[in-house]
Amino acid sequence: MRIPVASAGARGSFLTGIVLITCLFSLLSGRVWLAAHWEATSDPELMLRAANLEPGDGDYWDRLGFYEQWNFGRRDLRRAIVYDQRATEANKGSDTYWMDLADAYEAVGQPSRAREAFAKAQSAHPISSDVAWRYGNFLLRQRDYPEAFAEMRRALGTDPSLTAQAISECSKVTSDLPTVLKQVLPDQNSYYLTALDYFLAQHQTDAALAVWEQMSARKPAAQMEQSVPLINELISQQRVGDAVQVWHKSLDGAGWPNDGGPSLVFNGGFEHDLLNGAFDWREDAVPGTAFSTDHDVVHSGSRALRITFDGSANPDFRNLWEYLPVEPGTRYHFSAYLRVDGISTDSGIRFAINDAFDNAALHVLTPDLVGSHPWSLVEADVATGPQTHLLMIALRRLPSWKFDNKLQGTVWVDDVSLVPVSGARADGPR
């Protein structure tokens, strides 16, 4: 673009204007640079100079307020409030500035002003999970639990990753966990599962039970797989009665079939997939061994369990097992059907029945099978002691001490049963 300049004076004025504009831009740029340079030094005097250079930039004032509030070597909360107020004046639409001002008000013991600042933050950003979370924690500290729980719930609705932390913080301030769960957790099973996992990880079993009770009353009901970790934890703490109650309720709620009959063994015919926990069978993979379901080779029903050993190891095998709740001082009869094909070495396949918590209190082995055999009944009588409440039945193979000790071959398992003798009935899994 050409700008016609008629005379030397006009040309001089034009050049002077260009120089002035250039100097103005340079001054402004230098001012911004200098303010940023001072602000980055962490020197409070230079930071204040930066804020005064750029008074309309709330970040400078907010950083000064943060420094005055959290620099414990020279903390000045009153000055922090002044700086935070300047930040909100510079940018009334910043939820962060309002929350920082609220923190400063709380620190000097002015909770009503802190509430007002949090209200401003929510007006600035009504759907922010961060605002709801920080406000909820403030209300917890003020012991305003109903409002605190409502804010926590609002935060979780936007950011589910806060669930475990919310449950942790809220459960510290009240022993009324059912109320916490109802008022804090949004109405979705995923939040309850997170809470359940949290308490189980902390080994807070009573709290985990409270979460599970609320889950089990919801629709849709909890899946069987979701109850297994709780039952496993109860078993590990030797709370067999509680574990059995959760198991029965889980079966009923999930509509799982009951095996029926007098046997205490759940899924004794392997007619459904294993839960790998609770009071169902558990498989534990081990090198040289493969588990599978067989629909062609069965003793009864439509399925049997097949285990194949590839001849690469001499295993101390106890990797298929199930827990059975039993009555102390009671006689039982154990039976199972095994079929083996080409089981090598002198140490074969059998069942072991033990007290789950004290192996010395009860330990029974059935005769083992080696080589090849059609379906064969293995059985044993079992008498529980006065302190035995839980048995573990396991498919067992003891290590061989012979030179040629690598285990090879296949075993099929079906129709495993444990029945009280003389009509005695234990209250175990159905």
C-alpha positions as CSV (number, residue, x, y, z in Angstrom):
1,M,0.0,0.0,0.0
2,R,1.3,3.5,-0.9
3,I,0.7,6.6,1.3
4,P,1.3,9.8,-0.7
5,V,3.3,12.4,1.2
6,A,3.2,15.8,-0.5
7,S,5.9,17.6,1.4
8,A,9.0,17.0,3.4
9,G,7.2,18.2,6.6
10,A,4.5,15.8,6.0
11,R,7.0,13.0,5.5
12,G,8.7,14.0,8.7
13,S,5.4,13.9,10.7
14,F,4.6,10.5,9.2
15,L,8.0,9.1,10.2
16,T,7.7,10.6,13.7
17,G,4.3,8.9,14.1
18,I,5.8,5.5,13.0
19,V,8.6,5.9,15.5
20,L,6.2,6.8,18.3
21,I,3.9,3.8,17.6
22,T,7.0,1.6,17.5
23,C,8.2,2.9,20.8
24,L,4.8,2.5,22.4
25,F,4.6,-1.2,21.3
26,S,8.1,-1.7,22.5
27,L,7.3,-0.1,25.8
28,L,4.2,-2.3,26.3
29,S,6.1,-5.4,25.3
30,G,8.9,-4.6,27.6
31,R,6.5,-4.0,30.4
32,V,4.8,-7.3,29.9
33,W,8.2,-9.0,29.7
34,L,9.5,-7.2,32.8
35,A,6.3,-8.2,34.8
36,A,6.6,-11.8,33.7
37,H,10.3,-11.8,34.6
38,W,9.7,-10.3,38.1
39,E,6.7,-12.6,38.7
40,A,8.8,-15.7,38.0
41,T,11.5,-14.9,40.5
42,S,9.5,-15.9,43.6
43,D,10.8,-12.8,45.3
44,P,7.6,-11.2,46.9
45,E,8.8,-7.6,46.3
46,L,9.5,-8.3,42.7
47,M,6.2,-10.2,42.4
48,L,4.4,-7.2,43.8
49,R,6.1,-4.9,41.3
50,A,4.9,-7.3,38.5
51,A,1.4,-7.1,39.8
52,N,1.5,-3.3,39.9
53,L,2.9,-3.3,36.4
54,E,0.0,-5.4,35.2
55,P,-2.9,-4.7,37.7
56,G,-5.5,-6.1,35.4
57,D,-3.9,-9.5,35.3
58,G,-5.4,-11.6,38.1
59,D,-2.8,-14.3,37.8
60,Y,-0.2,-12.0,39.4
61,W,-2.4,-11.1,42.4
62,D,-3.5,-14.7,42.8
63,R,0.1,-15.9,42.9
64,L,0.9,-13.3,45.5
65,G,-2.0,-14.4,47.6
66,F,-0.9,-18.0,47.4
67,Y,2.6,-17.0,48.4
68,E,1.5,-15.1,51.4
69,Q,-0.8,-17.9,52.5
70,W,1.5,-20.8,52.2
71,N,5.0,-19.4,52.8
72,F,5.2,-20.5,56.4
73,G,8.5,-18.7,56.9
74,R,6.7,-15.3,56.6
75,R,3.0,-16.1,56.4
76,D,0.7,-13.1,56.2
77,L,-3.0,-14.2,55.8
78,R,-4.4,-10.7,55.9
79,R,-2.2,-9.7,53.0
80,A,-3.1,-12.9,51.2
81,I,-6.8,-11.9,51.4
82,V,-6.0,-8.5,50.0
83,Y,-4.2,-10.0,47.1
84,D,-6.8,-12.6,46.4
85,Q,-9.5,-9.9,46.5
86,R,-7.5,-8.0,43.8
87,A,-7.4,-11.1,41.7
88,T,-11.2,-11.5,41.8
89,E,-11.6,-7.8,41.0
90,A,-9.4,-8.3,38.0
91,N,-11.3,-11.3,36.8
92,K,-14.7,-11.9,38.5
93,G,-15.3,-15.0,36.2
94,S,-12.4,-17.1,37.6
95,D,-13.6,-19.9,39.9
96,T,-10.0,-20.5,40.9
97,Y,-9.5,-16.9,42.2
98,W,-12.7,-17.1,44.2
99,M,-11.7,-20.5,45.7
100,D,-8.3,-19.2,46.7
101,L,-10.0,-16.3,48.4
102,A,-12.3,-18.7,50.2
103,D,-9.3,-20.7,51.4
104,A,-7.7,-17.5,52.8
105,Y,-11.0,-16.5,54.5
106,E,-11.2,-19.9,56.1
107,A,-7.6,-19.7,57.3
108,V,-8.3,-16.5,59.2
109,G,-11.5,-17.9,60.8
110,Q,-14.1,-16.2,58.6
111,P,-16.2,-19.2,57.4
112,S,-19.2,-17.1,56.4
113,R,-17.1,-15.1,54.0
114,A,-15.5,-18.3,52.7
115,R,-19.0,-19.6,51.9
116,E,-19.7,-16.5,50.0
117,A,-16.5,-16.8,48.0
118,F,-17.3,-20.5,47.2
119,A,-20.8,-19.4,46.0
120,K,-19.1,-16.9,43.7
121,A,-16.9,-19.7,42.4
122,Q,-19.9,-21.9,41.7
123,S,-21.6,-19.1,39.9
124,A,-18.5,-18.7,37.7
125,H,-18.3,-22.4,36.9
126,P,-21.5,-24.2,38.0
127,I,-20.5,-27.6,36.6
128,S,-16.9,-27.7,37.8
129,S,-16.1,-30.9,39.8
130,D,-13.1,-29.0,41.3
131,V,-15.3,-26.3,42.7
132,A,-17.8,-28.8,44.2
133,W,-14.9,-30.9,45.5
134,R,-13.1,-28.1,47.3
135,Y,-16.4,-26.6,48.6
136,G,-17.4,-30.1,49.8
137,N,-14.2,-30.5,51.7
138,F,-14.6,-27.0,53.2
139,L,-18.1,-28.0,54.4
140,L,-16.7,-31.2,55.9
141,R,-14.3,-29.2,57.9
142,Q,-17.2,-26.9,59.0
143,R,-19.1,-30.1,60.1
144,D,-22.0,-29.2,57.8
145,Y,-22.3,-32.8,56.7
146,P,-25.5,-32.8,54.6
147,E,-24.3,-29.9,52.4
148,A,-20.8,-31.4,52.3
149,F,-22.2,-34.7,51.1
150,A,-24.3,-32.9,48.5
151,E,-21.3,-31.1,47.1
152,M,-19.3,-34.3,47.1
153,R,-22.1,-36.0,45.1
154,R,-22.0,-33.1,42.7
155,A,-18.3,-33.5,42.2
156,L,-18.6,-37.3,41.6
157,G,-21.3,-36.8,39.0
158,T,-18.7,-35.0,36.9
159,D,-15.5,-36.8,37.9
160,P,-16.1,-40.4,39.1
161,S,-12.3,-40.8,39.7
162,L,-12.9,-38.9,43.0
163,T,-15.1,-41.7,44.4
164,A,-12.6,-43.5,46.6
165,Q,-11.2,-40.3,48.0
166,A,-14.7,-39.0,48.7
167,I,-15.7,-42.1,50.5
168,S,-12.5,-42.0,52.5
169,E,-12.9,-38.4,53.6
170,C,-16.6,-38.7,54.4
171,S,-16.4,-41.9,56.3
172,K,-13.8,-40.3,58.6
173,V,-16.3,-37.8,59.9
174,T,-19.3,-40.0,60.7
175,S,-19.9,-43.6,61.6
176,D,-23.2,-43.6,59.7
177,L,-21.8,-45.2,56.6
178,P,-25.2,-46.1,55.0
179,T,-26.1,-42.4,55.1
180,V,-22.7,-41.5,53.6
181,L,-23.3,-44.0,50.8
182,K,-26.8,-42.8,50.1
183,Q,-26.1,-39.1,50.1
184,V,-22.6,-39.0,48.5
185,L,-22.7,-41.7,45.8
186,P,-24.6,-41.1,42.6
187,D,-27.3,-43.6,41.8
188,Q,-25.2,-45.9,39.7
189,N,-23.7,-49.3,40.6
190,S,-20.2,-48.3,39.3
191,Y,-19.8,-45.9,42.3
192,Y,-20.8,-48.6,44.8
193,L,-18.3,-51.0,43.2
194,T,-15.6,-48.4,43.6
195,A,-16.5,-47.9,47.2
196,L,-16.5,-51.7,47.8
197,D,-13.1,-52.1,46.2
198,Y,-11.8,-49.2,48.3
199,F,-12.8,-50.7,51.6
200,L,-11.6,-54.1,50.6
201,A,-8.2,-52.7,49.7
202,Q,-8.1,-51.1,53.2
203,H,-9.3,-54.4,54.8
204,Q,-12.2,-52.5,56.3
205,T,-14.5,-55.5,56.0
206,D,-17.5,-54.2,58.0
207,A,-17.6,-51.1,55.8
208,A,-17.3,-53.3,52.7
209,L,-20.2,-55.4,54.0
210,A,-22.3,-52.2,54.4
211,V,-21.6,-51.2,50.8
212,W,-22.4,-54.6,49.6
213,E,-25.7,-54.7,51.5
214,Q,-26.8,-51.5,49.7
215,M,-25.6,-52.9,46.4
216,S,-27.6,-56.1,46.9
217,A,-30.8,-54.1,47.5
218,R,-30.4,-52.1,44.3
219,K,-31.7,-52.9,40.8
220,P,-30.2,-54.4,38.9
221,A,-28.7,-56.7,41.5
222,A,-25.0,-57.1,41.8
223,Q,-23.4,-59.7,39.6
224,M,-22.0,-62.8,41.2
225,E,-18.5,-61.8,40.1
226,Q,-18.9,-58.6,42.1
227,S,-19.5,-60.4,45.3
228,V,-16.5,-62.7,45.0
229,P,-13.8,-60.3,46.4
230,L,-15.9,-59.6,49.5
231,I,-16.5,-63.3,50.2
232,N,-12.8,-64.0,49.6
233,E,-11.8,-61.3,52.1
234,L,-14.3,-62.6,54.7
235,I,-12.9,-66.1,54.3
236,S,-9.3,-64.8,54.7
237,Q,-10.4,-63.2,58.0
238,Q,-12.1,-66.5,59.1
239,R,-15.5,-64.9,59.1
240,V,-17.1,-68.0,57.6
241,G,-20.7,-67.2,58.8
242,D,-20.6,-63.8,57.2
243,A,-19.1,-65.2,54.0
244,V,-21.8,-67.8,53.7
245,Q,-24.6,-65.2,54.2
246,V,-23.2,-63.0,51.4
247,W,-22.8,-66.2,49.2
248,H,-26.4,-67.2,49.7
249,K,-27.8,-63.7,49.1
250,S,-25.6,-63.4,46.0
251,L,-26.9,-66.7,44.6
252,D,-30.5,-65.7,45.1
253,G,-30.0,-62.1,43.8
254,A,-28.2,-63.2,40.7
255,G,-30.6,-66.1,40.0
256,W,-27.9,-68.7,39.9
257,P,-29.0,-72.3,39.9
258,N,-28.7,-74.3,43.1
259,D,-27.1,-77.7,42.7
260,G,-29.7,-79.3,45.0
261,G,-29.3,-82.5,46.9
262,P,-27.5,-83.1,50.2
263,S,-23.9,-82.4,48.9
264,L,-22.2,-79.3,50.2
265,V,-19.9,-79.1,47.1
266,F,-21.0,-76.2,44.9
267,N,-20.8,-76.9,41.1
268,G,-19.6,-80.5,41.9
269,G,-20.4,-81.5,38.3
270,F,-18.7,-78.5,36.7
271,E,-21.9,-77.7,34.9
272,H,-21.2,-74.0,34.8
273,D,-18.0,-71.9,34.4
274,L,-15.9,-71.5,37.5
275,L,-16.0,-68.3,39.5
276,N,-12.5,-68.8,40.6
277,G,-13.3,-67.6,44.1
278,A,-15.9,-67.5,46.9
279,F,-17.4,-71.0,47.5
280,D,-17.0,-72.2,43.9
281,W,-14.0,-74.0,42.4
282,R,-10.7,-72.2,41.9
283,E,-8.1,-72.9,39.3
284,D,-4.5,-71.7,39.7
285,A,-2.5,-72.0,36.5
286,V,0.9,-73.6,36.9
287,P,3.6,-74.2,34.2
288,G,3.2,-77.6,32.4
289,T,-0.6,-77.8,33.2
290,A,-3.7,-76.8,31.2
291,F,-7.3,-76.6,32.4
292,S,-10.3,-77.0,30.1
293,T,-13.9,-78.0,30.0
294,D,-14.8,-81.3,28.3
295,H,-18.3,-81.9,26.8
296,D,-17.4,-85.3,25.3
297,V,-15.8,-87.2,28.2
298,V,-18.2,-86.9,31.2
299,H,-19.3,-89.1,34.1
300,S,-22.8,-87.4,34.2
301,G,-24.4,-84.3,33.1
302,S,-23.0,-82.3,30.1
303,R,-19.5,-81.3,31.3
304,A,-16.5,-82.5,33.2
305,L,-13.2,-80.7,34.0
306,R,-10.1,-81.9,32.2
307,I,-6.5,-81.2,33.3
308,T,-3.6,-82.0,31.0
309,F,0.0,-82.4,32.2
310,D,2.6,-81.9,29.5
311,G,5.5,-83.9,31.1
312,S,7.7,-80.8,31.6
313,A,7.6,-80.6,35.4
314,N,7.3,-82.6,38.7
315,P,4.6,-80.5,40.3
316,D,3.4,-80.3,43.8
317,F,-0.1,-80.0,42.5
318,R,-3.0,-78.6,44.5
319,N,-4.2,-76.1,41.9
320,L,-7.9,-77.0,41.7
321,W,-9.7,-76.5,45.0
322,E,-12.9,-75.3,46.7
323,Y,-13.8,-74.1,50.2
324,L,-16.7,-75.8,52.0
325,P,-18.4,-74.4,55.2
326,V,-19.0,-77.3,57.6
327,E,-20.2,-78.0,61.1
328,P,-17.7,-78.8,63.8
329,G,-17.8,-82.3,65.3
330,T,-19.7,-83.7,62.3
331,R,-19.0,-86.8,60.1
332,Y,-19.1,-86.4,56.3
333,H,-18.5,-88.7,53.4
334,F,-16.5,-87.4,50.5
335,S,-16.7,-88.9,47.0
336,A,-15.6,-87.9,43.4
337,Y,-15.1,-89.6,40.1
338,L,-11.8,-89.4,38.3
339,R,-10.7,-90.7,34.9
340,V,-7.0,-90.8,34.0
341,D,-5.2,-91.4,30.8
342,G,-1.4,-92.0,30.7
343,I,-0.6,-90.5,34.1
344,S,3.1,-91.0,34.5
345,T,5.4,-91.4,37.5
346,D,4.8,-93.3,40.7
347,S,2.9,-90.4,42.3
348,G,-0.6,-90.1,40.8
349,I,-3.8,-88.0,41.1
350,R,-6.0,-87.9,44.2
351,F,-8.1,-85.6,46.4
352,A,-7.0,-84.0,49.7
353,I,-9.4,-82.7,52.3
354,N,-8.1,-80.3,54.9
355,D,-9.2,-77.9,57.6
356,A,-8.8,-74.6,55.7
357,F,-7.2,-72.8,58.6
358,D,-5.4,-75.6,60.4
359,N,-4.0,-78.4,58.3
360,A,-2.9,-80.3,61.4
361,A,-6.5,-80.4,62.7
362,L,-7.7,-82.4,59.7
363,H,-5.9,-83.9,56.7
364,V,-7.3,-86.7,54.6
365,L,-6.0,-88.1,51.3
366,T,-7.9,-90.4,48.9
367,P,-6.0,-93.2,47.1
368,D,-4.2,-91.9,44.0
369,L,-4.6,-93.1,40.4
370,V,-1.7,-93.6,38.0
371,G,-1.5,-94.9,34.4
372,S,-4.9,-95.2,32.7
373,H,-8.3,-95.9,34.3
374,P,-11.9,-95.4,33.3
375,W,-14.2,-93.4,35.5
376,S,-13.3,-94.5,39.0
377,L,-14.9,-93.6,42.3
378,V,-12.5,-92.2,45.0
379,E,-13.9,-91.6,48.4
380,A,-13.1,-91.0,52.1
381,D,-14.7,-90.5,55.4
382,V,-14.1,-87.1,57.0
383,A,-14.8,-86.1,60.7
384,T,-14.5,-82.4,61.6
385,G,-13.0,-81.4,64.9
386,P,-14.5,-79.1,67.5
387,Q,-12.9,-76.0,65.8
388,T,-13.3,-76.9,62.2
389,H,-15.7,-74.6,60.3
390,L,-14.3,-74.6,56.8
391,L,-12.8,-77.4,54.7
392,M,-10.7,-77.1,51.6
393,I,-11.0,-79.9,49.1
394,A,-8.2,-80.0,46.4
395,L,-7.2,-82.2,43.6
396,R,-3.8,-83.3,44.7
397,R,-0.6,-84.7,43.3
398,L,2.5,-85.1,45.6
399,P,5.9,-84.6,44.0
400,S,7.7,-87.7,43.0
401,W,11.2,-88.5,44.4
402,K,12.1,-90.9,41.6
403,F,14.6,-90.0,38.9
404,D,11.9,-90.2,36.2
405,N,9.5,-87.8,37.9
406,K,8.0,-85.5,35.2
407,L,4.2,-85.7,35.2
408,Q,2.5,-86.4,31.9
409,G,-1.1,-87.4,31.1
410,T,-4.7,-86.3,31.5
411,V,-7.2,-86.4,34.3
412,W,-10.9,-85.8,34.2
413,V,-12.9,-84.8,37.3
414,D,-16.7,-85.0,37.8
415,D,-19.4,-85.4,40.4
416,V,-17.5,-84.2,43.5
417,S,-19.6,-84.5,46.6
418,L,-19.4,-84.1,50.4
419,V,-22.4,-85.4,52.3
420,P,-23.2,-85.3,56.0
421,V,-23.4,-88.8,57.5
422,S,-26.5,-90.0,59.4
423,G,-28.7,-87.2,58.2
424,A,-26.6,-84.4,59.7
425,R,-27.0,-81.3,57.4
426,A,-24.4,-78.5,57.5
427,D,-25.4,-74.9,56.5
428,G,-23.1,-74.5,53.5
429,P,-23.3,-73.4,49.9
430,R,-26.3,-74.9,48.1
